Amino acid sequence: MTAIPQERRLVTAIPGPKSRELQARRTAAVAGGVGSVL
């Protein structure tokens, strides 16, 4: 059995742009005392 080479390339920042956009929306809409798990 031959091994399949695995490669991981990071092409965007972590968290990605969509996650940052969702977090910004949440921060604007939810009170500061509410916790967040992302």
PDB file of N, CA, C and O in Angstrom:
ATOM      1  N   MET A   1       0.851  -1.174   0.000  1.00  0.00           N
ATOM      2  CA  MET A   1       0.000   0.000   0.000  1.00  0.00           C
ATOM      3  C   MET A   1       0.897   1.238   0.000  1.00  0.00           C
ATOM      4  O   MET A   1       1.802   1.357   0.826  1.00  0.00           O
ATOM      5  N   THR A   2       0.645   2.134  -0.908  1.00  0.00           N
ATOM      6  CA  THR A   2       1.470   3.343  -0.983  1.00  0.00           C
ATOM      7  C   THR A   2       0.842   4.460  -0.163  1.00  0.00           C
ATOM      8  O   THR A   2      -0.379   4.587  -0.077  1.00  0.00           O
ATOM      9  N   ALA A   3       1.702   5.253   0.426  1.00  0.00           N
ATOM     10  CA  ALA A   3       1.223   6.378   1.234  1.00  0.00           C
ATOM     11  C   ALA A   3       0.887   7.557   0.325  1.00  0.00           C
ATOM     12  O   ALA A   3       1.638   7.883  -0.594  1.00  0.00           O
ATOM     13  N   ILE A   4      -0.226   8.175   0.591  1.00  0.00           N
ATOM     14  CA  ILE A   4      -0.622   9.368  -0.154  1.00  0.00           C
ATOM     15  C   ILE A   4      -0.025  10.578   0.562  1.00  0.00           C
ATOM     16  O   ILE A   4      -0.296  10.790   1.744  1.00  0.00           O
ATOM     17  N   PRO A   5       0.783  11.371  -0.136  1.00  0.00           N
ATOM     18  CA  PRO A   5       1.368  12.542   0.528  1.00  0.00           C
ATOM     19  C   PRO A   5       0.284  13.550   0.908  1.00  0.00           C
ATOM     20  O   PRO A   5      -0.637  13.812   0.135  1.00  0.00           O
ATOM     21  N   GLN A   6       0.410  14.105   2.099  1.00  0.00           N
ATOM     22  CA  GLN A   6      -0.559  15.090   2.565  1.00  0.00           C
ATOM     23  C   GLN A   6       0.113  16.449   2.647  1.00  0.00           C
ATOM     24  O   GLN A   6       1.256  16.571   3.086  1.00  0.00           O
ATOM     25  N   GLU A   7      -0.609  17.449   2.224  1.00  0.00           N
ATOM     26  CA  GLU A   7      -0.070  18.803   2.208  1.00  0.00           C
ATOM     27  C   GLU A   7      -1.164  19.765   2.643  1.00  0.00           C
ATOM     28  O   GLU A   7      -2.291  19.700   2.152  1.00  0.00           O
ATOM     29  N   ARG A   8      -0.829  20.652   3.563  1.00  0.00           N
ATOM     30  CA  ARG A   8      -1.783  21.662   4.012  1.00  0.00           C
ATOM     31  C   ARG A   8      -1.176  23.029   3.756  1.00  0.00           C
ATOM     32  O   ARG A   8      -0.092  23.353   4.241  1.00  0.00           O
ATOM     33  N   ARG A   9      -1.897  23.817   2.986  1.00  0.00           N
ATOM     34  CA  ARG A   9      -1.407  25.161   2.681  1.00  0.00           C
ATOM     35  C   ARG A   9      -2.365  26.179   3.265  1.00  0.00           C
ATOM     36  O   ARG A   9      -3.569  26.124   3.016  1.00  0.00           O
ATOM     37  N   LEU A  10      -1.834  27.103   4.036  1.00  0.00           N
ATOM     38  CA  LEU A  10      -2.635  28.182   4.596  1.00  0.00           C
ATOM     39  C   LEU A  10      -2.640  29.329   3.602  1.00  0.00           C
ATOM     40  O   LEU A  10      -1.595  29.916   3.323  1.00  0.00           O
ATOM     41  N   VAL A  11      -3.806  29.653   3.067  1.00  0.00           N
ATOM     42  CA  VAL A  11      -3.875  30.730   2.079  1.00  0.00           C
ATOM     43  C   VAL A  11      -4.607  31.958   2.615  1.00  0.00           C
ATOM     44  O   VAL A  11      -4.551  33.023   2.001  1.00  0.00           O
ATOM     45  N   THR A  12      -5.288  31.826   3.743  1.00  0.00           N
ATOM     46  CA  THR A  12      -5.932  32.978   4.379  1.00  0.00           C
ATOM     47  C   THR A  12      -5.544  33.002   5.845  1.00  0.00           C
ATOM     48  O   THR A  12      -5.019  32.028   6.385  1.00  0.00           O
ATOM     49  N   ALA A  13      -5.809  34.123   6.472  1.00  0.00           N
ATOM     50  CA  ALA A  13      -5.516  34.257   7.896  1.00  0.00           C
ATOM     51  C   ALA A  13      -6.476  33.390   8.702  1.00  0.00           C
ATOM     52  O   ALA A  13      -7.542  33.006   8.222  1.00  0.00           O
ATOM     53  N   ILE A  14      -6.078  33.090   9.937  1.00  0.00           N
ATOM     54  CA  ILE A  14      -6.953  32.348  10.846  1.00  0.00           C
ATOM     55  C   ILE A  14      -7.308  33.286  11.982  1.00  0.00           C
ATOM     56  O   ILE A  14      -6.377  33.784  12.615  1.00  0.00           O
ATOM     57  N   PRO A  15      -8.531  33.573  12.298  1.00  0.00           N
ATOM     58  CA  PRO A  15      -9.734  33.100  11.616  1.00  0.00           C
ATOM     59  C   PRO A  15      -9.872  33.750  10.242  1.00  0.00           C
ATOM     60  O   PRO A  15      -9.359  34.842  10.000  1.00  0.00           O
ATOM     61  N   GLY A  16     -10.557  33.071   9.372  1.00  0.00           N
ATOM     62  CA  GLY A  16     -10.719  33.548   7.997  1.00  0.00           C
ATOM     63  C   GLY A  16     -11.624  34.762   7.899  1.00  0.00           C
ATOM     64  O   GLY A  16     -12.225  35.179   8.889  1.00  0.00           O
ATOM     65  N   PRO A  17     -11.720  35.322   6.716  1.00  0.00           N
ATOM     66  CA  PRO A  17     -12.508  36.537   6.520  1.00  0.00           C
ATOM     67  C   PRO A  17     -13.992  36.366   6.847  1.00  0.00           C
ATOM     68  O   PRO A  17     -14.614  37.289   7.372  1.00  0.00           O
ATOM     69  N   LYS A  18     -14.561  35.213   6.547  1.00  0.00           N
ATOM     70  CA  LYS A  18     -15.986  35.002   6.853  1.00  0.00           C
ATOM     71  C   LYS A  18     -16.211  34.932   8.359  1.00  0.00           C
ATOM     72  O   LYS A  18     -17.192  35.474   8.870  1.00  0.00           O
ATOM     73  N   SER A  19     -15.302  34.264   9.071  1.00  0.00           N
ATOM     74  CA  SER A  19     -15.425  34.185  10.528  1.00  0.00           C
ATOM     75  C   SER A  19     -15.313  35.562  11.155  1.00  0.00           C
ATOM     76  O   SER A  19     -16.052  35.887  12.084  1.00  0.00           O
ATOM     77  N   ARG A  20     -14.384  36.380  10.647  1.00  0.00           N
ATOM     78  CA  ARG A  20     -14.234  37.737  11.182  1.00  0.00           C
ATOM     79  C   ARG A  20     -15.480  38.571  10.923  1.00  0.00           C
ATOM     80  O   ARG A  20     -15.899  39.353  11.777  1.00  0.00           O
ATOM     81  N   GLU A  21     -16.076  38.404   9.736  1.00  0.00           N
ATOM     82  CA  GLU A  21     -17.294  39.140   9.406  1.00  0.00           C
ATOM     83  C   GLU A  21     -18.442  38.735  10.336  1.00  0.00           C
ATOM     84  O   GLU A  21     -19.180  39.592  10.824  1.00  0.00           O
ATOM     85  N   LEU A  22     -18.593  37.421  10.582  1.00  0.00           N
ATOM     86  CA  LEU A  22     -19.643  36.952  11.487  1.00  0.00           C
ATOM     87  C   LEU A  22     -19.418  37.463  12.908  1.00  0.00           C
ATOM     88  O   LEU A  22     -20.371  37.851  13.584  1.00  0.00           O
ATOM     89  N   GLN A  23     -18.167  37.465  13.364  1.00  0.00           N
ATOM     90  CA  GLN A  23     -17.859  37.949  14.705  1.00  0.00           C
ATOM     91  C   GLN A  23     -18.161  39.437  14.827  1.00  0.00           C
ATOM     92  O   GLN A  23     -18.661  39.880  15.861  1.00  0.00           O
ATOM     93  N   ALA A  24     -17.870  40.212  13.795  1.00  0.00           N
ATOM     94  CA  ALA A  24     -18.164  41.647  13.819  1.00  0.00           C
ATOM     95  C   ALA A  24     -19.671  41.881  13.889  1.00  0.00           C
ATOM     96  O   ALA A  24     -20.129  42.756  14.624  1.00  0.00           O
ATOM     97  N   ARG A  25     -20.446  41.102  13.128  1.00  0.00           N
ATOM     98  CA  ARG A  25     -21.912  41.220  13.177  1.00  0.00           C
ATOM     99  C   ARG A  25     -22.432  40.884  14.569  1.00  0.00           C
ATOM    100  O   ARG A  25     -23.298  41.576  15.106  1.00  0.00           O
ATOM    101  N   ARG A  26     -21.890  39.807  15.146  1.00  0.00           N
ATOM    102  CA  ARG A  26     -22.332  39.377  16.467  1.00  0.00           C
ATOM    103  C   ARG A  26     -21.996  40.424  17.519  1.00  0.00           C
ATOM    104  O   ARG A  26     -22.824  40.730  18.377  1.00  0.00           O
ATOM    105  N   THR A  27     -20.787  40.975  17.457  1.00  0.00           N
ATOM    106  CA  THR A  27     -20.364  41.986  18.420  1.00  0.00           C
ATOM    107  C   THR A  27     -21.265  43.214  18.346  1.00  0.00           C
ATOM    108  O   THR A  27     -21.577  43.817  19.373  1.00  0.00           O
ATOM    109  N   ALA A  28     -21.682  43.588  17.145  1.00  0.00           N
ATOM    110  CA  ALA A  28     -22.537  44.754  16.968  1.00  0.00           C
ATOM    111  C   ALA A  28     -23.963  44.498  17.456  1.00  0.00           C
ATOM    112  O   ALA A  28     -24.646  45.437  17.866  1.00  0.00           O
ATOM    113  N   ALA A  29     -24.425  43.248  17.420  1.00  0.00           N
ATOM    114  CA  ALA A  29     -25.823  42.955  17.707  1.00  0.00           C
ATOM    115  C   ALA A  29     -26.088  42.434  19.116  1.00  0.00           C
ATOM    116  O   ALA A  29     -27.210  42.551  19.607  1.00  0.00           O
ATOM    117  N   VAL A  30     -25.084  41.862  19.775  1.00  0.00           N
ATOM    118  CA  VAL A  30     -25.299  41.195  21.058  1.00  0.00           C
ATOM    119  C   VAL A  30     -24.657  42.000  22.177  1.00  0.00           C
ATOM    120  O   VAL A  30     -23.583  42.576  22.000  1.00  0.00           O
ATOM    121  N   ALA A  31     -25.313  42.037  23.323  1.00  0.00           N
ATOM    122  CA  ALA A  31     -24.798  42.766  24.480  1.00  0.00           C
ATOM    123  C   ALA A  31     -23.419  42.242  24.885  1.00  0.00           C
ATOM    124  O   ALA A  31     -23.113  41.064  24.698  1.00  0.00           O
ATOM    125  N   GLY A  32     -22.599  43.125  25.437  1.00  0.00           N
ATOM    126  CA  GLY A  32     -21.231  42.778  25.791  1.00  0.00           C
ATOM    127  C   GLY A  32     -21.102  41.705  26.852  1.00  0.00           C
ATOM    128  O   GLY A  32     -20.089  41.006  26.887  1.00  0.00           O
ATOM    129  N   GLY A  33     -22.101  41.546  27.727  1.00  0.00           N
ATOM    130  CA  GLY A  33     -22.021  40.571  28.804  1.00  0.00           C
ATOM    131  C   GLY A  33     -22.270  39.135  28.369  1.00  0.00           C
ATOM    132  O   GLY A  33     -22.047  38.208  29.148  1.00  0.00           O
ATOM    133  N   VAL A  34     -22.725  38.937  27.145  1.00  0.00           N
ATOM    134  CA  VAL A  34     -23.025  37.596  26.654  1.00  0.00           C
ATOM    135  C   VAL A  34     -21.738  36.955  26.146  1.00  0.00           C
ATOM    136  O   VAL A  34     -21.005  37.566  25.368  1.00  0.00           O
ATOM    137  N   GLY A  35     -21.462  35.735  26.577  1.00  0.00           N
ATOM    138  CA  GLY A  35     -20.232  35.046  26.177  1.00  0.00           C
ATOM    139  C   GLY A  35     -20.277  34.574  24.737  1.00  0.00           C
ATOM    140  O   GLY A  35     -21.337  34.513  24.115  1.00  0.00           O
ATOM    141  N   SER A  36     -19.103  34.241  24.221  1.00  0.00           N
ATOM    142  CA  SER A  36     -18.996  33.767  22.847  1.00  0.00           C
ATOM    143  C   SER A  36     -18.037  32.588  22.783  1.00  0.00           C
ATOM    144  O   SER A  36     -16.957  32.618  23.374  1.00  0.00           O
ATOM    145  N   VAL A  37     -18.440  31.554  22.063  1.00  0.00           N
ATOM    146  CA  VAL A  37     -17.562  30.409  21.850  1.00  0.00           C
ATOM    147  C   VAL A  37     -17.469  30.201  20.346  1.00  0.00           C
ATOM    148  O   VAL A  37     -18.402  29.700  19.720  1.00  0.00           O
ATOM    149  N   LEU A  38     -16.347  30.586  19.778  1.00  0.00           N
ATOM    150  CA  LEU A  38     -16.134  30.404  18.337  1.00  0.00           C
ATOM    151  C   LEU A  38     -14.831  29.710  18.109  1.00  0.00           C
ATOM    152  O   LEU A  38     -14.458  29.458  16.964  1.00  0.00           O
TER     153      LEU A  38
END
